[in-house]
Every structure is written in structure tokens, then in C-alpha cells.
């Protein structure tokens, strides 16, 4: 032991206290420090003092979880938490989150249209389409005079495939995400990775500064990305792709998890209003799709299985949650949406999908316990939107509902405008329940626009499935329930939205098919979503207080003690946080 004036070697435990008195409490400089040393080995003390400094840093560091996992169920109504509750496993994911975490029972989407790209963007930005610019899965671009897809980016190239499905990026998103803010707060030391079958489900949550976002190429069964993020796939993605996991799923096929007779919360297996992409009824033989139709996997629970496996590979490959710097993994499960659109929310297929999803979610939480550490990560689970009941199901049970074939309605309107004004293709788009007019053509023809707009509105109001129609310029003076007016205002981004808004009657859907269902409007079946919190920094309990999708990102910002995203309009949900 080195000899220091005032230090007695028979009391070695007092050495640390002596150093504290000598170095920390006293006015201190390097010269003073060396004066106080007698024969102490300078290297020894240098190492010791460094350890003291590091310990002090660790003690004063802001406490955060090692990992945040954001889970979005693409098309999950809030009531699914309880519709199937009795059938969820005691070791599954939903009961674990409900009973050990915090559930916000009355979480609503504060805008319309309630569509996938809007939902994923708003969850992670705390913003609304009127600010973040993502006003639909696609929209009519008034300058380019064409439909633009939400994540399209012609300046980038596909990485991991020869298809064009990788020419995507978050550039159309006009604000930061909570993931961007985490990267900023840690001087870009945090890692952020986004995962989803759908490109928009992987890209928009992860944000602009993500280390990577990955999605599924349904032309070849590979997971891909774009040159926006990297020039070649990481080795772990290549290894995952080499497993050819989809063909393995196809070999197993899809049968119900439990005996078919036990699916009491569903209609009969074979209903006329269900699409039949795999056959008439369970069990579904999927072997015929092996090696040639990689898109079918998305409309089965095996799409969720594949997503879980890829998420686990991402966590391991990128070493997420492996140190004290908080990382963020965003995972969106696209298959519930494909299943819901195809078969409807009352189908055996939908029930089986959620029962399987529950078990796999439980296994995933166990995986996080092992890999990251129980109590070391935070999870939230929500949805981008819900879904309407299949109209024919409603009609069979004497409930209001129907299909509005808007594409046919638009064709009829254009035909009528041709007859009345002598102009063809005046209506160029009806994306997102809004009609876009060809203003260049109308200006050249010197048409009275207000008169034409009113004519279109009058015709729309004659349609059986349309409840309201009005010029967007008249939104704030049109008699409407205030909540609906608020939702439409929040969904309106002028450069990407139309001239005339129409609203369907409750129970009616925009029919692009004679089977299945869809979503997109203000109604509770579309806008009431689950919101579950679990893990580090989260209280146990529930609240029926009204909260909004836009509150998720601010709550995460409060949890992580970082800035809210640049377009955030929500507020932290205080009840959730310890």
C-alpha cells in the first residue's frame, strides 16, 4: 500500500474517505493534488481516481430503460382485448400486459382518415396529418398531378433485392419521431431499428435518423431495406433471409389453434362475405404457394410469426438493449390488417389470428426478459386503427350497414360533369374520402368552380351510403358534431388533401370489393384503439380517462426525459408513469 501523509495502513477502509477529503472536498488543482502525494504511485492513483470519476458519472446519470419496444397492431380494435380475453393464455402477452402493466381503456384517434400510414406516423410523432403531412397511405399530389405513395422515394434504391419495393424512405414525413428525438438526446449513440411486413409500418415509426428499417418483399420472400439507410444488408439479415422461413410456414399450413367448435366468438367458418384466398374453409393447405407466392403469408398468422422472428433477429444482431444507452425497437404486425380486410373482424380467421398472436407475444416478452433483462425494458402496445364489421354480417343480423362503391360513384360524377360542362376527367382522385378536382382544366375552361363544386355535392348526397358532403373550404361552417369537425381538421394537410369531403353513414364502408371489410372513418370501430404500457418506469393499473393516440410520443418523451417530437400536439399520460 502506498504511503500517504495522514493515512494509516492498518485502517485500509479509510483510504477512500481520505481521498474524498483530499480530492473532492478540498479546493483542488493538479499542483495541489501532487503536493499531497508523498510516495504514492501516480499510476495507481490515476487509475483509482478514474474509477471514482466513472462511479460518480454512473450515479448521476439519468435513469432510462435499456430498451423501448413499440408494438403496433395493424388493425386492432380496443374491444379485441376483451372479446377474446377468456381465451387468451395465462402465460400469453395480452393478459401479462393488461394485468401487470397499465391500460388506457379510452384511447382514441383524433383525426380522420383512420388509415395505416397516418396511424403509425401519429403514434410516433405525437402529431396529426395536418402537421406531419402523412394524410393517407397515398394522396393526390397537386403539383405532380399524380398519386404519391406515403413512403415512396425515387432517389433511393432497393437493398437486399432486385425488386423496386425498396425504393422507400421517410422523406414525406415532415416532422421528427420519438425515435429521432432519442437519437438526438444521446448524440446519436442510441440505436433505432424499425420492423414490419409493410414498408410504411417499418419506416414511418423509426423516423429519419434510424439505424435501419426493414420490411418484407412479397415478390421473393426476402426482408429488405433501402439505400436511405445503408448500402448493403447486415450479416444478420442475410442469415435470416437464408433460412427461407416462409416456405417452412407454407409446408405446415394453417389450421385452427383449438378445435373449430370452440370458436364461439366468431361466425361460421365459411361465410359468403369472406374472401377465399386459400380455399373454402379450414384447414388451409398452403403448400401450393411454396416457392412462388410469397405474398399469401401476410394474410395468415404466420406473417406475425415471421415478424416476431425477424424482430428477435434484429434485437440480437444489432445488440439492442445491451448497454446503458437506451435503444428503440419499433415492430408493427401487419397480418391482423390483411386478415381483417380479407375475412372480417367476426371471422374464425380473425379470432384464431389473435389467439396465436397472444401466445407469440408472451413468448416475445419472455425473450426480452432473457435478452435485455426483466424490468430493464419498456413496452407499449397500440394500434394504427380498428375496422368496421362486414356490412353483410350487419345486414344478416338486422343491423345498419352497407357498401359504398365510391369508384363507381366517381365514374358517374365524371360522366355527369362531361355532360354538364363538356369536360372529361374533372375528378382526378377520391383518396381518403376526399374528391380532388383538376383545377388546371377548370381554370382553362373558365368554369364557375363554386357552382361545379355544389353540383358534385348535390349528387353525392343522393347516394345511399353517404351521410355528408361539403366543400373543404366550408368545413368550419358546415353543421357537424364538433368531434367529427376536429378529426377532419386534424387530418387536413392542404398540399395533399382535396376539395370536397364526404362522410359515409355509420356501418358503411368504402367498398373496393364485395367481400371483407375496411376502415378509415371517424366511428369508434375505426378510432377506438388499445393502449397498453409495461415494464420499466410504468405503473400498474388502468384508466378510463379519454386519451389520444397523439399522447403516446409525449408520454415516452416524459419517461425518457427527452424532447417531444417537433410536431407533437399531445400530452403525457401522467397516470402511466411512476
C-alpha positions, -999 to 999 in steps of 0.1 A, spaced: 0 0 0 15 34 -9 24 57 20 4 90 22 7 116 50 -23 111 73 -31 76 61 -26 46 84 -22 13 66 -38 -6 95 -71 11 85 -73 4 48 -111 10 46 -104 47 54 -84 51 22 -114 60 1 -126 85 27 -91 101 28 -91 105 -10 -125 121 -8 -113 146 18 -81 153 0 -95 155 -36 -132 162 -36 -140 184 -6 -108 205 -7 -102 233 -33 -83 213 -58 -58 216 -87 -34 193 -103 -5 210 -85 -23 207 -51 -30 171 -59 7 162 -65 17 182 -34 -5 160 -12 11 128 -26 42 116 -9 54 83 -23 21 71 -38 24 55 -72 9 81 -96 -3 54 -119 -21 37 -91 -39 68 -81 -46 78 -117 -64 45 -122 -82 49 -88 -93 84 -94 -106 74 -129 -127 47 -112 -141 73 -88 -149 96 -116 -167 68 -136 -186 58 -104 -197 94 -99 -208 96 -135 -228 64 -132 -245 76 -100 -255 109 -116 -266 95 -150 -303 99 -160 -321 67 -154 -337 52 -185 -346 17 -197 -321 -2 -217 -346 -7 -245 -380 7 -256 -401 -16 -277 -430 0 -296 -456 -26 -308 -483 -16 -332 -510 -40 -342 -522 -31 -377 -560 -32 -374 -568 -40 -338 -599 -26 -322 -598 -19 -285 -626 -45 -278 -604 -74 -290 -586 -72 -257 -618 -83 -240 -637 -101 -268 -612 -129 -266 -599 -123 -230 -613 -157 -217 -594 -175 -245 -561 -157 -241 -534 -178 -224 -525 -171 -187 -489 -170 -200 -497 -151 -231 -489 -115 -239 -522 -97 -236 -530 -108 -201 -495 -100 -190 -497 -65 -203 -533 -60 -190 -527 -74 -155 -491 -64 -149 -489 -31 -168 -511 -1 -174 -540 1 -198 -555 33 -212 -591 20 -219 -604 50 -237 -577 59 -263 -590 75 -295 -576 85 -328 -581 123 -330 -581 126 -369 -596 112 -400 -589 92 -421 -580 64 -398 -556 47 -421 -523 27 -416 -497 53 -426 -515 81 -406 -517 59 -375 -481 48 -375 -469 84 -381 -491 99 -354 -482 73 -327 -445 80 -331 -447 118 -338 -474 127 -313 -487 147 -342 -516 146 -367 -517 145 -405 -524 182 -406 -489 188 -393 -468 157 -401 -481 156 -437 -489 119 -438 -525 124 -449 -531 88 -461 -514 57 -474 -513 77 -506 -526 111 -517 -531 132 -548 -501 155 -554 -514 187 -569 -481 198 -583 -471 164 -598 -507 156 -608 -504 121 -597 -510 98 -567 -480 97 -543 -474 68 -520 -466 78 -484 -430 64 -483 -420 64 -519 -386 79 -527 -373 76 -563 -339 89 -552 -330 57 -533 -326 21 -544 -336 -13 -530 -310 -30 -508 -314 -68 -505 -335 -75 -536 -337 -67 -573 -373 -55 -570 -385 -19 -568 -402 -24 -534 -372 -9 -516 -374 25 -532 -387 39 -499 -378 63 -472 -393 86 -445 -388 118 -465 -425 125 -469 -428 126 -431 -424 163 -423 -416 161 -385 -394 141 -362 -404 109 -344 -398 100 -308 -371 77 -321 -354 107 -338 -356 126 -305 -340 97 -287 -312 97 -312 -308 135 -308 -308 133 -270 -280 107 -269 -259 124 -296 -269 95 -319 -255 68 -297 -289 52 -293 -298 26 -319 -332 26 -336 -345 -2 -357 -379 -5 -374 -395 -38 -384 -428 -46 -403 -441 -66 -432 -454 -33 -447 -428 -8 -457 -448 21 -441 -451 1 -408 -413 -2 -406 -402 32 -420 -425 58 -405 -422 48 -368 -384 45 -370 -381 80 -383 -354 99 -403 -323 91 -383 -329 54 -377 -300 29 -380 -322 8 -401 -358 0 -411 -367 -33 -427 -398 -47 -445 -409 -77 -465 -405 -81 -502 -435 -102 -512 -421 -110 -546 -393 -132 -533 -398 -137 -496 -369 -116 -485 -365 -89 -459 -351 -57 -475 -343 -21 -468 -333 9 -489 -301 29 -496 -316 57 -475 -303 36 -445 -274 16 -458 -257 2 -490 -259 -35 -481 -278 -57 -457 -262 -66 -423 -249 -101 -420 -278 -110 -396 -304 -100 -422 -287 -121 -448 -286 -150 -424 -323 -146 -417 -332 -145 -454 -311 -176 -460 -334 -196 -437 -362 -193 -463 -386 -192 -434 -418 -186 -455 -415 -219 -473 -413 -237 -440 -445 -220 -429 -463 -229 -461 -453 -266 -455 -472 -265 -422 -503 -248 -435 -529 -230 -414 -554 -249 -392 -571 -235 -361 -551 -235 -329 -580 -251 -310 -609 -273 -322 -631 -253 -346 -662 -258 -325 -647 -238 -296 -646 -205 -317 -678 -192 -301 -669 -156 -306 -669 -160 -344 -694 -166 -372 -694 -199 -390 -662 -207 -408 -675 -204 -444 -695 -172 -450 -703 -157 -484 -688 -123 -475 -654 -137 -467 -628 -137 -495 -612 -172 -501 -575 -167 -510 -566 -202 -496 -597 -223 -501 -633 -226 -488 -626 -233 -451 -602 -246 -425 -577 -263 -427 -559 -243 -453 -533 -262 -474 -506 -236 -481 -480 -260 -498 -492 -249 -532 -478 -214 -526 -444 -226 -516 -416 -211 -537 -439 -189 -559 -464 -168 -540 -447 -152 -511 -475 -126 -506 -500 -150 -492 -481 -154 -459 -491 -118 -449 -528 -128 -447 -521 -156 -422 -510 -157 -385 -477 -169 -398 -470 -134 -410 -469 -124 -373 -447 -154 -366 -422 -143 -392 -423 -107 -379 -416 -119 -343 -387 -140 -356 -372 -111 -375 -377 -87 -346 -357 -111 -324 -330 -114 -350 -328 -76 -352 -325 -73 -314 -298 -99 -313 -280 -88 -345 -279 -51 -335 -273 -58 -298 -302 -36 -288 -306 -31 -251 -272 -44 -244 -258 -14 -226 -269 17 -206 -276 38 -237 -313 34 -244 -322 18 -278 -356 16 -295 -371 -12 -315 -403 -5 -334 -424 -35 -345 -456 -34 -365 -476 -65 -371 -492 -62 -405 -510 -95 -407 -541 -86 -385 -549 -60 -411 -546 -84 -440 -567 -110 -422 -593 -84 -412 -596 -70 -447 -599 -105 -461 -622 -122 -437 -637 -95 -414 -635 -90 -376 -661 -116 -368 -644 -145 -386 -628 -176 -372 -596 -165 -390 -595 -132 -371 -601 -149 -337 -575 -176 -344 -551 -149 -355 -554 -130 -322 -552 -162 -301 -520 -172 -318 -507 -136 -316 -513 -137 -278 -491 -167 -273 -463 -154 -295 -465 -120 -278 -460 -138 -244 -430 -157 -258 -416 -125 -271 -418 -108 -237 -400 -138 -223 -373 -133 -249 -369 -97 -238 -367 -109 -202 -338 -131 -211 -320 -109 -236 -324 -75 -221 -334 -83 -185 -368 -82 -167 -375 -47 -156 -349 -33 -179 -371 -25 -209 -403 -6 -216 -431 -18 -239 -461 -1 -253 -487 -17 -275 -513 1 -296 -529 0 -330 -530 23 -360 -568 19 -365 -597 -5 -360 -621 -19 -385 -658 -19 -394 -679 -50 -393 -685 -66 -426 -717 -50 -440 -733 -83 -449 -727 -95 -414 -745 -65 -401 -774 -69 -425 -778 -106 -416 -782 -95 -380 -806 -66 -389 -780 -40 -380 -773 -9 -401 -745 -11 -426 -737 -13 -463 -711 -8 -491 -705 24 -509 -688 17 -542 -670 51 -544 -650 43 -575 -683 37 -594 -697 69 -578 -667 89 -591 -671 74 -626 -708 85 -625 -698 120 -614 -672 124 -641 -698 112 -667 -723 138 -654 -696 166 -654 -688 157 -690 -725 161 -700 -730 193 -680 -697 211 -686 -682 193 -716 -651 184 -696 -637 150 -691 -618 136 -661 -626 166 -639 -623 144 -608 -588 131 -606 -589 113 -573 -611 103 -544 -583 93 -520 -590 94 -483 -627 102 -486 -619 135 -504 -625 145 -540 -597 162 -559 -606 184 -589 -584 191 -619 -580 229 -613 -558 234 -643 -586 221 -666 -613 241 -648 -592 273 -650 -586 269 -687 -623 263 -694 -632 293 -671 -658 272 -653 -677 286 -623 -660 265 -596 -683 271 -567 -713 261 -589 -695 229 -601 -685 220 -565 -721 224 -553 -733 202 -582 -709 175 -571 -720 178 -535 -757 176 -545 -750 144 -565 -731 128 -536 -759 135 -512 -782 113 -534 -761 83 -527 -775 58 -502 -742 53 -483 -731 89 -480 -741 109 -449 -725 143 -455 -706 160 -483 -692 196 -483 -665 217 -497 -634 216 -475 -634 254 -476 -667 253 -457 -656 227 -431 -657 251 -402 -692 265 -411 -708 232 -420 -731 218 -393 -712 189 -379 -707 173 -344 -676 190 -331 -656 158 -327 -661 150 -364 -651 185 -374 -620 183 -352 -610 149 -367 -613 162 -402 -594 194 -394 -566 173 -379 -565 151 -410 -563 180 -434 -529 189 -449 -536 215 -477 -509 204 -501 -520 168 -500 -558 170 -495 -588 175 -517 -616 199 -525 -647 181 -513 -651 159 -482 -676 131 -480 -686 111 -449 -702 76 -450 -731 66 -429 -722 46 -397 -717 9 -407 -710 17 -443 -676 11 -458 -658 23 -489 -661 -8 -509 -632 -18 -532 -645 -54 -531 -677 -73 -524 -661 -92 -496 -643 -84 -464 -642 -50 -447 -621 -19 -443 -616 12 -421 -608 49 -424 -636 70 -408 -644 87 -375 -665 60 -360 -655 42 -327 -650 9 -345 -622 26 -365 -610 51 -340 -610 34 -306 -577 16 -301 -559 -3 -274 -530 13 -255 -510 -9 -231 -479 0 -212 -455 -24 -194 -421 -26 -178 -395 0 -167 -410 32 -153 -446 20 -158 -473 19 -131 -497 -10 -127 -533 0 -133 -559 13 -157 -577 45 -167 -609 52 -185 -600 88 -189 -601 100 -225 -566 98 -240 -554 101 -276 -531 84 -299 -511 116 -300 -503 112 -263 -481 82 -268 -450 100 -280 -452 127 -253 -455 100 -227 -424 83 -240 -406 117 -240 -415 122 -204 -404 86 -195 -371 91 -213 -366 127 -202 -361 139 -238 -377 165 -261 -411 158 -276 -411 153 -314 -411 185 -335 -448 184 -344 -462 169 -312 -496 182 -301 -503 155 -274 -497 155 -237 -480 129 -214 -504 104 -198 -494 111 -162 -512 81 -147 -489 57 -166 -456 69 -152 -441 60 -118 
